Amino acid sequence: MSSKVKRIIYVSHDQLNAEYGGLAKADKKSDLVLFVESARMIKGRKWHAHRLHFIISSAKHFSAELKEKGFTVEYLKAENTAAGIEEIKKKYKISEVIAAQPSSFRLLNALSKLNVKFVENDFFLTPRALFHSWAVEQKSFKMETFYRKQRVRLNLLMKGDKPIGDKWNHDADNQLPPPKNYSWPKYLKHEFDQIDEAVWLELKSLDLIGGKPSGDFATTRQGALKQLSHFLKYSFAEFGPYEDAIALDSWSLHHSLLSPYLNNGLLHPSEVIAAAIKVFNKEKIPISSCEGFIRQIIGWREYVNGMYWFLGEKYKNVNHFSANRKLLPLFSDPDKTEMNCVKSTIDDIHKRAWVHHIPRLMILSNLALMTEINPQEFFEWMREVFIDATDWVMVPNIIGMGLYADGGVMMTKPYAAGGAYISRMSNYCKPCKFDPKLRSGDNACPFTTLYWDFMDRNKDEFVKNHRMSQQVFGLKRLKDLPETRKRAQEILELLSAGKV
C-alpha cells in the first residue's frame, strides 16, 4: 500500500483512455486509479456473453497498461460501484475522489451521493452545456440542423463557409441495396490473450446469451487501432453507397465496427475523424462515403448523447402509444420465427452481439413498434444483447427513434415500414416463405400486414403529420383492408406464441 496516495481517480468501464476524463491530468506519484467491477451489474440480468466479456476484458487490459506505465491501480470486485469506492477510501484513508462526468444518469446519481468531484466528460466533441444551448433555441430537434452547425464549428469537410461537394448531406447517394455477386471485405479477427482467457474463465459459468467470443471485436487499444486502419483501407471508400444495405453474405458489409471502441474510450472521436480526413484527402475517397461516415460521428453520435442529457432522466419511461405487449419469443430464440430477415438478424446477434443500424431500426425496432411491444421492455433487451449498448445511446435511439415512444419529440415521424423496404434494401426476401407484396393471406409478409394495420390503427394521429398523411390516404385504396386487419390480429397472436 502506497503512503504517497492522496487522491482516488475513479475510472468507469466506458472511459478507458489515459488522455481524457479523470486521467487527463493524473499524477502517478500521488493518484490512485480505481476500477470497480460491480457484481450487481454482472449478475443482475442475462447479458450477451460477448458484451460482458468486452466490457470487463477491455477494462482489465487498460488497468494493466496503466500499471505498466507506473500508475498505482486498484481493480476491485465489489457488490456495486459505490461499495467499491467506499472500500478503497477506507483502505487508503482518502476522502477525495474525482471522476469524469458519468455517461448515465444512474451512475451520476450514485457518484454524486458519494460527493465525487467531477471533471468534464470530454469523450465527446460537444460539451453538454454547448448542446443544451443549441437545444433550448430549437422548435424541433432536427439532427440535420445540429449536424450542419457541427460541420461549421469543427471546420470539417468545409471550403470556407460552404460544404465540400456543395451539399451538406449525401444521404441520397448512400441508399443502394446489396449488389449481386459482390465481394465484401474480409473480416479482421482479433486473437485472445491471457487476460481475455482469464475473463472468459470467470464468466462462462454465468447464464449468458451466446458462447465464447470468436475474435470479432478487440479488447485493447492496439486492437481498436487495427480495426480503424482495417476499415480505412478496405471499407471506407465503399462505406457510403451500401451504408443502409443488409446482406445475407456479410454481417458487417463496409461498416467500420468502431462503435464499441468509441463507446468505451479505447478510441476517441477526434482521432477517428482525423484519420478519416487524412485518408479522404490522400486517397480520393468519394465525398458521399466520407461525409456519411463523418456524419455518423459528429452528427448522430453527438446528437444522441446531447439529447440523452437534455431530455432528462424520466424520458426513458415515456410510452406514447401505451404499448404493453410482452417481448416476443423470437427476440430470444431465432427458431421461433420463419421470417427470414428477423431470424437472420437474431441469429447474427446471438453469434456476435452486433448488427448494424438498419437491422436494428428497420427490422428489430420496426417490428417492436408495429406489434406494440412495451418500449421499456424492448429497451432492456436491446441493452443486454448489443456489444456497443450504453444508456445514453440506447435511450434516444430506441425511445425516440426506433419506437416513437415520445410521440415525436425527437423524430418527425415513426420509422414504420412494410416488407417492401426490407425487400428493396436486402436479399432476405427471395428465400423467405412470406411475400413482401402481399398484405393478407397466409403467405403475406408479416411486416407488410402489420404496417398497414399500424397505419390504420393510428390514422387519426398520422393524418395530421405532413410526412405521414400520404400513407394514411393510401389506406383508402386498399381493397383488402378488412382482410388485412383480420390477418394482422392472427399474426400478432402467432408472434406472441412464437409461431410465425
CORSUL-V580454 format. One record per residue. PHI is phi in radians with two decimals (none if undefined). OMEGA is omega as a letter, one per 20 degrees, with the letter a starting at -180 (* if undefined). Layout:
phi: (PHI | PHI)
omega: (OMEGA | OMEGA)
//
This chain:
phi: (none | -1.42 | -1.45 | -1.52 | -1.15 | -2.06 | -2.60 | -1.81 | -1.90 | -1.45 | -2.06 | -1.33 | -1.28 | -2.03 | -2.35 | -1.57 | -2.67 | -1.33 | -1.66 | -2.34 | 1.14 | -1.14 | -1.54 | -1.00 | -2.12 | -1.22 | -1.99 | -1.04 | -1.34 | -2.23 | -1.82 | -1.92 | -1.69 | -2.04 | -2.03 | -2.13 | -1.66 | -1.51 | -1.15 | -1.10 | -1.22 | -1.19 | -1.75 | -1.36 | -2.81 | -1.57 | -1.56 | -1.26 | -1.01 | -1.18 | -1.13 | -1.12 | -1.12 | -1.07 | -1.09 | -1.30 | -1.16 | -1.07 | -1.15 | -1.20 | -1.08 | -1.15 | -1.12 | -1.15 | -1.13 | -1.14 | -1.07 | -1.09 | -1.47 | 1.76 | -1.40 | -1.46 | -2.24 | -2.11 | -1.90 | -2.00 | -1.69 | -2.53 | -1.04 | -2.73 | -1.08 | -1.06 | -1.10 | -1.14 | -1.13 | -1.11 | -1.09 | -1.25 | -1.06 | -1.24 | -1.06 | -1.75 | 0.96 | -2.14 | -1.83 | -1.46 | -2.25 | -2.07 | -2.83 | -1.22 | -0.86 | -1.11 | -1.69 | -2.50 | -1.12 | -1.03 | -1.24 | -1.03 | -1.14 | -1.13 | -1.28 | -1.09 | -1.14 | -1.64 | 1.05 | -1.17 | -1.55 | -1.74 | -1.83 | -1.08 | -1.38 | -1.83 | -1.40 | -2.12 | -1.55 | -2.12 | -0.99 | -1.05 | -1.15 | -1.18 | -1.11 | -1.04 | -1.14 | -1.26 | -1.12 | -1.17 | -1.64 | -1.69 | -1.40 | -2.43 | -1.63 | -1.38 | -1.04 | -1.06 | -1.10 | -1.10 | -1.05 | -1.13 | -1.14 | -1.11 | -1.00 | -1.23 | -1.09 | -1.60 | 0.94 | -2.02 | 0.94 | -2.09 | -2.21 | 1.24 | -1.76 | -1.99 | -1.27 | -1.07 | 1.56 | 1.15 | -2.38 | -1.29 | -2.36 | -1.86 | -1.05 | -1.10 | -1.56 | -2.00 | -2.32 | -1.47 | -1.29 | -1.14 | -1.30 | -1.39 | 0.93 | -1.78 | -1.71 | -1.29 | -1.12 | -1.23 | -1.39 | -1.60 | -1.79 | -2.00 | -1.39 | -1.24 | -2.03 | -1.11 | -1.15 | -1.00 | -1.15 | -1.15 | -1.12 | -1.12 | -1.04 | -1.33 | -1.54 | -1.15 | -1.44 | -1.37 | -1.42 | -2.13 | -1.57 | 1.42 | -1.86 | -1.11 | -0.98 | -1.90 | 1.61 | -1.28 | -2.30 | -1.47 | -2.18 | -2.33 | -1.12 | -1.04 | -1.17 | -1.11 | -1.16 | -1.13 | -1.14 | -1.06 | -1.11 | -1.09 | -1.08 | -1.13 | -1.44 | -1.91 | -2.27 | -1.00 | -1.09 | -1.81 | -1.02 | -1.03 | -0.94 | -1.89 | -1.03 | -1.80 | -1.36 | -2.26 | -2.28 | -1.23 | -1.70 | -2.75 | -1.50 | -2.02 | 0.88 | -1.89 | -1.28 | -1.36 | 1.07 | -1.66 | -1.01 | -1.06 | -1.35 | -1.18 | -1.41 | -1.95 | 1.67 | -1.11 | -2.13 | -1.88 | -0.98 | -1.12 | -1.32 | -1.17 | -1.13 | -1.05 | -1.15 | -1.16 | -1.13 | -1.08 | -1.19 | -1.01 | -1.24 | -1.58 | -1.77 | 1.02 | -1.17 | -0.96 | -1.06 | -1.11 | -1.29 | -1.14 | -1.10 | -1.09 | -1.23 | -1.07 | -1.10 | -1.08 | -1.53 | -1.47 | -1.66 | -1.08 | -1.08 | -1.20 | -1.12 | -1.10 | -1.10 | -1.10 | -1.18 | -0.98 | -1.35 | -1.22 | -1.35 | 1.65 | -1.18 | -1.42 | -1.03 | -1.14 | -1.71 | -1.24 | -2.68 | -0.98 | -1.56 | 0.93 | -1.22 | -2.40 | -1.24 | -1.23 | -1.01 | -1.21 | -0.98 | -1.10 | -1.21 | -1.74 | -2.45 | -1.08 | -1.36 | -1.53 | -2.55 | -1.83 | -1.25 | -1.08 | -1.14 | -1.25 | -0.99 | -1.18 | -1.16 | -1.12 | -1.08 | -1.07 | -1.09 | -1.09 | -1.30 | -2.57 | 1.07 | -2.79 | -2.48 | -1.39 | -1.17 | -1.26 | -1.03 | -1.12 | -1.49 | -1.61 | -1.97 | -1.21 | -1.20 | -1.02 | -1.14 | -1.11 | -1.09 | -1.30 | -1.65 | 1.02 | -1.27 | -0.97 | -1.02 | -1.24 | -1.20 | -1.15 | -1.00 | -1.10 | -1.12 | -1.07 | -1.20 | -1.36 | -1.80 | -1.78 | -1.16 | -1.80 | -1.33 | -2.41 | -1.02 | -1.13 | -1.35 | -1.35 | -1.07 | -1.14 | -1.15 | -1.58 | -1.17 | -1.49 | -1.61 | -1.12 | -1.90 | 0.88 | -1.31 | -1.65 | 1.22 | 1.89 | -1.13 | -1.65 | -1.81 | -1.43 | -2.77 | -1.27 | -1.56 | -1.75 | -2.69 | -1.56 | -1.12 | -1.06 | -1.12 | -1.09 | -1.11 | -1.23 | -1.76 | -2.51 | -2.02 | -1.35 | -1.36 | -1.02 | -1.48 | -1.50 | -1.31 | -1.69 | -1.76 | -1.14 | -1.49 | -1.73 | -1.74 | -2.26 | 1.74 | -1.11 | -1.64 | -1.17 | -1.14 | -0.97 | -1.11 | -1.17 | -1.07 | -1.17 | -1.08 | -1.23 | -1.19 | -1.09 | -1.12 | -1.14 | -1.14 | -2.00 | -1.08 | -1.13 | -1.41 | -1.25 | -1.14 | -1.48 | -1.67 | -1.11 | -1.55 | -2.08 | -1.04 | -1.10 | -1.16 | -1.10 | -1.10 | -1.12 | -1.05 | -1.15 | -1.57 | -1.47 | -1.28 | -1.85 | -1.05 | -1.04 | -1.17 | -1.15 | -1.05 | -1.14 | -1.14 | -1.06 | -1.14 | -1.13 | -1.10 | -1.07 | -1.17 | -1.18 | -1.08 | -1.14 | -1.62 | 1.25 | -2.27 | -2.49)
omega: (a | r | a | a | a | a | r | r | r | r | r | a | r | r | a | a | a | a | a | r | a | a | a | a | a | r | a | a | a | a | r | r | a | r | r | r | a | r | r | r | a | a | a | a | r | a | r | a | a | r | a | r | a | a | a | a | r | r | r | r | a | r | r | r | r | r | r | r | r | r | r | a | r | r | a | r | a | r | r | a | a | r | r | r | r | r | a | r | r | a | a | a | a | r | a | r | r | r | r | r | a | a | r | r | a | a | r | r | a | a | r | r | r | a | r | r | a | r | a | r | a | r | r | a | a | r | a | a | r | r | a | a | r | a | a | a | a | r | r | a | a | r | a | r | r | a | r | r | r | r | a | a | a | r | a | a | a | r | a | r | a | r | r | a | r | r | r | a | a | a | a | r | a | a | r | r | r | a | r | r | a | r | r | a | r | r | r | r | a | a | r | r | a | r | r | a | a | r | a | r | r | a | a | r | r | r | a | r | r | a | a | r | a | r | r | a | r | r | r | r | r | r | r | r | r | r | r | r | r | r | a | a | a | a | a | a | a | a | a | a | a | a | a | a | r | a | r | a | r | a | a | a | r | r | a | a | a | a | r | a | r | a | r | r | a | r | r | a | a | a | r | r | a | r | a | r | r | r | r | a | a | a | a | r | r | a | a | r | a | a | r | r | r | a | r | a | a | r | a | a | a | r | a | r | r | a | r | a | a | a | r | a | a | a | a | a | a | a | a | a | a | a | a | r | r | r | a | r | a | r | r | a | a | r | r | r | r | r | a | a | a | a | a | a | r | r | r | r | r | a | a | r | a | q | a | a | a | r | r | a | a | r | a | a | r | r | r | r | a | r | r | r | r | a | a | r | r | r | a | r | r | a | a | a | a | a | a | a | r | a | a | r | a | a | r | a | a | a | a | a | a | a | r | a | r | r | r | r | a | a | r | r | r | r | r | a | r | a | a | r | a | r | a | a | a | r | r | a | a | r | a | a | a | a | a | a | a | r | a | a | a | a | a | r | r | r | a | r | a | r | a | r | r | r | a | a | a | a | a | r | a | a | r | a | a | r | a | a | a | r | r | r | r | r | a | a | a | a | a | a | r | r | r | r | a | r | r | r | r | a | r | r | r | r | r | r | a | a | r | *)
//
